């Protein structure tokens, strides 16, 4: 862990405790919430004693005893074993299996770049629900899908990227104060700190003098030697309130964790091959990205959308153009269900004439 960040697991525990408790409250059974909790760490004394934790030391709530990517508090909320990296023996570490809340690297707090290039950032970097490969949080952050923020130089912030895992695309969400005089740029650097590409998105700040949020698609596939995401303040004051990075290997707009939850492909934009992208199925049409015919009416979702039908309603027997032929038959015949038979030029019907031999 880079000492210039002044972060530690203990600092993370102290700064993030309230936030973690708020996120997990809905997961706790009511009876257990009321159970005796001497140190007030939201883990019942009986549970802590059972697993050899301290019922009088609240700091152990945010410790990852079995180094599986979940803190003891997360393990309790998820019902998993804090002493076993793979509680359900499915060969997937609990930290990857549970995926409890977030899909991003979160830099939490209120860092501030000022006119004199001083950079003040005292809050912890905290990773929730990301897919950890190996190593431990405190000693090997690069082993995560989304590594901890790296070196902080004067007037700049670097995030190291593990290119053995991140090969295609990541989405970068930045919430910041957009000052009128501020100029903020993003560069990509190689492993030696040399620029691969500068001003990737131009000046991110627009000078609105208000809080702003931007989502940037970082095209890592186009820069195979890029190893560091470099955010650079060139002038003016910039306050960064929140910084998140989403992994999107196939560039379909769905991050890796959501792809796992939906069971969609992380290397195909259209998992079910119905003509609609996974992103559009989830966020635009509300259809199933793993089923080419979400309403099971015999017509693919993409075809229904293209032809003005509803992919979530079984309208196979309907007759959109009133020509006496059902939508399903029009689909099977390769015809347009929106135009009558007399105006339909989408296909030619071939008739074979047979002569009866006597």
C-alpha positions as CSV (number, residue, x, y, z in Angstrom):
1,X,0.0,0.0,0.0
2,X,1.4,3.3,-1.0
3,X,2.4,5.3,2.2
4,X,1.6,8.6,0.4
5,X,-2.0,7.8,0.6
6,X,-1.9,7.6,4.4
7,X,-4.5,4.9,4.4
8,X,-4.7,1.7,6.5
9,X,-7.1,-1.0,7.2
10,X,-7.6,0.5,10.7
11,X,-8.4,3.9,9.1
12,X,-10.8,2.2,6.7
13,X,-12.6,0.6,9.6
14,X,-13.0,3.8,11.6
15,X,-14.0,6.0,8.6
16,X,-16.3,3.5,6.9
17,X,-18.0,1.9,9.9
18,X,-21.1,4.1,9.9
19,X,-21.4,3.8,6.1
20,X,-21.1,0.0,6.2
21,X,-23.7,-0.3,9.0
22,X,-26.2,1.8,7.0
23,X,-25.7,-0.4,3.9
24,X,-26.1,-3.6,5.8
25,X,-29.0,-2.8,8.0
26,X,-31.6,-4.2,5.7
27,X,-29.8,-7.6,5.6
28,X,-29.8,-8.3,9.3
29,X,-32.6,-10.4,10.8
30,X,-34.5,-8.3,13.3
31,X,-34.1,-10.8,16.1
32,X,-30.3,-10.8,15.8
33,X,-30.2,-7.0,15.6
34,X,-31.7,-6.9,19.1
35,X,-29.3,-9.6,20.4
36,X,-26.7,-8.4,22.9
37,X,-23.8,-6.6,21.3
38,X,-21.4,-5.4,23.9
39,X,-19.0,-3.5,21.7
40,X,-21.8,-2.1,19.4
41,X,-20.2,-3.3,16.2
42,X,-23.5,-4.8,14.9
43,X,-22.3,-8.4,15.3
44,X,-24.0,-10.2,18.2
45,X,-21.7,-11.4,21.1
46,X,-22.8,-15.0,20.6
47,X,-21.8,-14.9,16.9
48,X,-18.4,-13.3,17.7
49,X,-17.7,-15.8,20.4
50,X,-18.6,-18.7,18.1
51,X,-16.0,-17.6,15.6
52,X,-13.3,-16.5,18.0
53,X,-13.8,-12.8,17.5
54,X,-13.8,-10.2,20.3
55,X,-17.2,-9.2,21.7
56,X,-15.5,-6.2,23.4
57,X,-13.5,-4.8,20.4
58,X,-15.5,-3.1,17.7
59,X,-12.5,-2.7,15.4
60,X,-12.7,-6.4,14.4
61,X,-16.0,-5.7,12.4
62,X,-14.0,-4.3,9.5
63,X,-11.2,-6.9,9.6
64,X,-11.0,-9.6,6.9
65,X,-10.0,-12.5,9.1
66,X,-9.9,-15.2,6.4
67,X,-8.6,-12.8,3.6
68,X,-11.5,-13.7,1.2
69,X,-12.4,-10.1,0.4
70,X,-15.2,-9.8,2.9
71,X,-14.9,-8.2,6.3
72,X,-16.2,-9.9,9.4
73,X,-19.2,-7.6,9.3
74,X,-19.9,-8.5,5.7
75,X,-19.6,-12.2,6.6
76,X,-22.1,-11.9,9.4
77,X,-24.6,-10.0,7.2
78,X,-24.2,-12.5,4.3
79,X,-24.4,-15.5,6.7
80,X,-21.0,-16.8,5.6
81,X,-18.1,-18.2,7.7
82,X,-15.5,-15.5,8.6
83,X,-12.9,-18.2,9.1
84,X,-13.5,-19.9,5.7
85,X,-12.6,-18.3,2.4
86,X,-15.2,-20.4,0.6
87,X,-18.1,-20.9,3.0
88,X,-20.3,-22.8,0.5
89,X,-17.5,-24.9,-1.0
90,X,-18.3,-23.9,-4.6
91,X,-14.7,-23.0,-5.4
92,X,-15.6,-19.3,-5.6
93,X,-14.1,-17.2,-2.8
94,X,-16.7,-15.5,-0.6
95,X,-15.5,-12.1,-1.6
96,X,-16.3,-12.9,-5.3
97,X,-19.4,-15.0,-4.6
98,X,-21.3,-12.7,-2.3
99,X,-20.8,-9.5,-4.2
100,X,-22.7,-7.7,-1.5
101,X,-23.2,-4.1,-2.5
102,X,-21.0,-2.2,-4.9
103,X,-19.5,-2.8,-8.3
104,X,-16.8,-0.1,-8.0
105,X,-13.7,1.2,-6.5
106,X,-14.9,4.0,-4.3
107,X,-12.7,6.9,-3.2
108,X,-14.8,8.3,-0.4
109,X,-14.5,11.7,1.1
110,X,-13.8,15.3,0.0
111,X,-10.4,15.6,-1.5
112,X,-9.5,19.1,-2.8
113,X,-7.0,20.3,-5.3
114,X,-6.2,24.0,-4.7
115,X,-4.5,26.8,-6.6
116,X,-1.2,26.1,-4.9
117,X,-1.2,22.4,-6.0
118,X,-1.7,21.1,-2.5
119,X,-3.8,17.9,-2.5
120,X,-5.6,17.0,0.6
121,X,-7.2,13.6,0.8
122,X,-7.6,11.9,4.2
123,X,-10.5,9.5,3.7
124,X,-9.9,5.9,2.9
125,X,-10.0,4.1,-0.4
126,X,-12.5,1.3,0.1
127,X,-13.4,-1.6,-2.3
128,X,-16.8,-3.2,-2.0
129,X,-18.0,-6.3,-3.8
130,X,-15.3,-6.4,-6.4
131,X,-13.8,-9.6,-7.8
132,X,-10.6,-10.3,-5.9
133,X,-8.1,-12.7,-7.4
134,X,-5.5,-13.3,-4.7
135,X,-3.5,-11.5,-2.1
136,X,-4.7,-9.4,0.8
137,X,-6.2,-6.0,0.9
138,X,-3.4,-4.5,2.9
139,X,-0.4,-5.9,1.1
140,X,-1.5,-6.6,-2.5
141,X,-4.2,-4.3,-3.8
142,X,-3.2,-4.8,-7.4
143,X,-4.6,-8.4,-7.2
144,X,-8.1,-7.0,-7.3
145,X,-10.1,-6.4,-10.4
146,X,-10.3,-2.8,-9.3
147,X,-7.0,-1.9,-7.5
148,X,-6.7,0.7,-4.8
149,X,-5.8,4.2,-5.9
150,X,-2.1,4.5,-6.5
151,X,0.4,7.3,-6.1
152,X,-0.7,10.8,-5.5
153,X,1.6,13.4,-7.1
154,X,1.3,17.1,-6.8
155,X,-1.8,18.2,-8.7
156,X,-2.6,14.7,-10.0
157,X,-4.2,11.3,-9.0
158,X,-3.2,8.0,-10.4
159,X,-5.1,4.7,-10.4
160,X,-3.1,1.6,-11.3
161,X,-4.7,-0.8,-13.8
162,X,-4.0,-4.5,-13.8
163,X,-3.9,-5.2,-17.6
164,X,-3.8,-8.9,-17.1
165,X,-7.4,-8.6,-16.1
166,X,-8.6,-5.3,-17.5
167,X,-8.2,-5.8,-21.3
168,X,-11.1,-4.0,-22.9
169,X,-13.0,-1.1,-21.3
170,X,-13.7,0.5,-17.9
171,X,-16.2,3.2,-17.1
172,X,-15.0,6.0,-14.9
173,X,-17.6,8.0,-12.9
174,X,-16.4,11.2,-11.3
175,X,-18.4,13.6,-9.1
176,X,-16.7,16.9,-8.5
177,X,-17.0,20.6,-8.1
178,X,-16.8,22.2,-11.5
179,X,-15.2,25.6,-10.8
180,X,-15.3,28.3,-13.4
181,X,-11.5,28.5,-13.6
182,X,-10.8,24.8,-13.3
183,X,-9.2,22.6,-15.9
184,X,-9.1,18.8,-15.4
185,X,-7.7,16.3,-17.8
186,X,-7.4,12.5,-18.0
187,X,-4.2,10.8,-19.4
188,X,-3.2,7.2,-19.7
189,X,0.4,6.3,-18.7
190,X,2.5,3.2,-19.2
191,X,4.1,1.2,-16.4
192,X,7.0,3.6,-16.4
193,X,4.9,6.7,-16.0
194,X,5.3,7.8,-19.6
195,X,2.3,9.2,-21.4
196,X,0.5,6.9,-23.7
197,X,-2.3,9.4,-24.5
198,X,-2.9,12.8,-23.1
199,X,-6.2,14.8,-22.8
200,X,-8.2,11.7,-23.5
201,X,-11.5,13.5,-23.1
202,X,-10.4,17.2,-23.3
203,X,-11.1,19.5,-20.4
204,X,-13.5,17.6,-18.2
205,X,-14.6,20.7,-16.4
206,X,-17.1,23.0,-18.2
207,X,-16.8,26.0,-15.8
208,X,-20.4,25.8,-14.5
209,X,-19.3,26.5,-10.9
210,X,-21.5,23.8,-9.6
211,X,-21.3,20.1,-8.6
212,X,-21.0,17.9,-11.7
213,X,-21.0,14.2,-12.5
214,X,-19.4,12.7,-15.6
215,X,-19.2,9.1,-16.8
216,X,-16.3,8.4,-19.1
217,X,-15.7,5.2,-21.2
218,X,-12.0,4.6,-21.0
219,X,-11.0,2.6,-24.2
220,X,-8.3,0.4,-22.8
221,X,-8.4,-1.9,-25.8
222,X,-7.1,0.9,-28.0
223,X,-4.1,1.5,-25.7
224,X,-2.7,-2.0,-24.8
225,X,0.3,-0.6,-22.9
226,X,-1.7,1.8,-20.7
227,X,-1.2,0.8,-17.1
228,X,-2.2,3.9,-15.1
229,X,-5.2,6.2,-15.2
230,X,-3.9,9.7,-14.6
231,X,-6.3,12.4,-13.5
232,X,-4.6,15.8,-13.8
233,X,-5.6,19.3,-12.5
234,X,-4.1,21.9,-14.8
235,X,-5.5,25.1,-13.3
236,X,-8.2,26.4,-10.9
237,X,-9.7,24.7,-7.9
238,X,-11.1,21.2,-8.2
239,X,-12.9,19.3,-5.4
240,X,-13.5,15.6,-6.0
241,X,-16.3,14.1,-3.9
242,X,-16.6,10.6,-5.4
243,X,-14.7,8.5,-7.9
244,X,-15.8,5.1,-9.1
245,X,-14.5,2.7,-11.7
246,X,-16.6,0.1,-13.3
247,X,-15.2,-2.9,-15.3
248,X,-16.9,-3.4,-18.6
249,X,-14.9,-5.9,-20.6
250,X,-17.2,-6.2,-23.6
251,X,-18.1,-2.5,-23.7
252,X,-21.9,-3.1,-23.6
253,X,-22.5,-0.7,-20.7
254,X,-23.0,-3.4,-18.1
255,X,-20.2,-3.7,-15.5
256,X,-18.7,-7.1,-14.7
257,X,-20.6,-7.6,-11.4
258,X,-23.9,-6.9,-13.0
259,X,-23.0,-9.3,-15.9
260,X,-22.4,-12.0,-13.3
261,X,-25.7,-11.3,-11.5
262,X,-27.7,-11.4,-14.8
263,X,-25.7,-14.3,-16.1
264,X,-24.9,-12.5,-19.3
265,X,-21.7,-12.8,-21.3
266,X,-18.9,-10.5,-20.4
267,X,-17.4,-10.7,-23.9
268,X,-20.6,-10.4,-26.1
269,X,-22.7,-7.3,-26.4
270,X,-25.9,-9.3,-27.2
271,X,-25.8,-12.5,-25.1
272,X,-29.0,-14.1,-26.4
273,X,-28.5,-13.0,-30.1
274,X,-32.0,-11.5,-30.4
275,X,-30.8,-8.2,-32.0
276,X,-31.0,-6.1,-28.8
277,X,-27.9,-5.3,-26.8
278,X,-27.7,-6.5,-23.2
279,X,-27.7,-2.9,-22.1
280,X,-30.9,-2.0,-24.0
281,X,-32.6,-5.1,-22.8
282,X,-31.9,-4.2,-19.2
283,X,-32.2,-0.5,-19.1
284,X,-34.4,0.4,-22.1
285,X,-36.9,-2.4,-22.8
286,X,-36.9,-4.3,-19.5
287,X,-36.5,-7.6,-21.3
288,X,-34.5,-10.7,-20.4
289,X,-31.0,-10.4,-21.9
290,X,-30.5,-14.2,-21.7
291,X,-33.7,-15.1,-23.5
292,X,-34.2,-14.2,-27.1
293,X,-37.9,-14.3,-26.7
294,X,-38.7,-12.8,-23.3
295,X,-42.5,-13.1,-23.7
296,X,-42.4,-16.6,-25.2
297,X,-44.6,-15.7,-28.1
298,X,-42.4,-17.2,-30.8
299,X,-41.1,-13.8,-32.0
300,X,-37.6,-12.6,-31.0
301,X,-37.4,-9.5,-28.9
302,X,-35.3,-7.6,-31.5
303,X,-37.7,-8.4,-34.3
304,X,-40.7,-7.2,-32.1
305,X,-38.9,-3.9,-31.2
306,X,-37.9,-3.3,-34.8
307,X,-41.5,-3.9,-36.0
308,X,-43.3,-1.9,-33.3
309,X,-44.5,-4.8,-31.2
310,X,-44.1,-5.2,-27.5
311,X,-41.4,-7.7,-26.6
312,X,-42.8,-8.2,-23.1
313,X,-46.4,-9.0,-24.2
314,X,-47.5,-12.2,-25.9
315,X,-49.0,-10.7,-29.1
316,X,-48.4,-13.7,-31.4
317,X,-52.1,-13.9,-32.2
318,X,-52.5,-10.2,-32.7
319,X,-52.8,-8.5,-36.1
320,X,-51.0,-5.2,-36.0
321,X,-51.8,-4.2,-39.6
322,X,-55.3,-5.7,-39.7
323,X,-54.6,-7.7,-42.8
324,X,-56.0,-10.9,-41.5
325,X,-52.6,-12.5,-40.8
326,X,-51.4,-12.8,-37.3
327,X,-48.1,-11.2,-36.2
328,X,-46.5,-14.7,-35.6
329,X,-47.4,-15.8,-39.2
330,X,-46.0,-12.6,-40.6
331,X,-42.8,-13.2,-38.7
332,X,-42.5,-16.7,-40.0
333,X,-43.2,-15.6,-43.5
334,X,-40.6,-12.8,-43.2
335,X,-43.3,-10.1,-43.7
336,X,-43.7,-6.7,-42.1
337,X,-46.5,-6.9,-39.5
338,X,-47.2,-3.2,-39.7
339,X,-48.3,-3.1,-43.4
340,X,-51.2,-4.9,-45.0
341,X,-50.7,-7.8,-47.4
342,X,-51.4,-5.6,-50.5
343,X,-48.6,-3.2,-49.5
344,X,-46.2,-5.8,-48.1
345,X,-43.0,-6.0,-50.3
346,X,-40.7,-7.5,-47.7
347,X,-40.9,-11.0,-49.3
348,X,-42.1,-12.8,-52.4
349,X,-44.3,-15.8,-52.0
350,X,-43.2,-18.5,-54.5
351,X,-46.0,-20.8,-55.7
352,X,-45.4,-24.1,-57.4
353,X,-48.0,-25.3,-59.9
354,X,-48.4,-29.1,-60.2
355,X,-50.1,-30.7,-63.1
356,X,-52.2,-33.8,-62.3
357,X,-51.3,-36.7,-64.6
358,X,-54.1,-39.0,-65.6
